[in-house]
Amino acid sequence: MYWKDGRTEIYDIKGGPASRDFSLRRKLLEKVIGREVTVMEYSRDEWRRKR
């Protein structure tokens, strides 16, 4: 997501349960791009940041 103030955030949207190797893939992606990836999930009619 690109914000008007110049910030950039990277989101991974999950529509269901993450795969078993998701945490490893996420860490590898973050290392390659040098940025943190925020994972969001939709649950009970609202978006939540997944920890």
C-alpha positions, -999 to 999 in steps of 0.1 A, spaced: 0 0 0 14 34 -9 4 63 14 2 99 3 28 108 29 53 85 11 51 55 34 49 20 18 35 -10 36 33 -46 23 3 -67 32 -4 -104 27 -42 -111 28 -52 -145 40 -87 -159 31 -82 -191 50 -57 -209 72 -20 -204 63 0 -234 50 24 -252 74 54 -236 58 40 -200 57 61 -186 85 93 -198 68 82 -184 34 72 -151 51 107 -148 67 124 -156 35 104 -129 16 111 -103 43 148 -111 40 149 -108 2 129 -75 0 143 -60 32 108 -51 45 83 -63 70 52 -80 57 20 -75 76 -4 -104 75 -41 -96 76 -70 -121 80 -108 -116 79 -126 -131 108 -160 -124 124 -168 -95 100 -136 -76 106 -100 -74 94 -74 -83 119 -36 -81 119 -23 -116 124 6 -120 147 
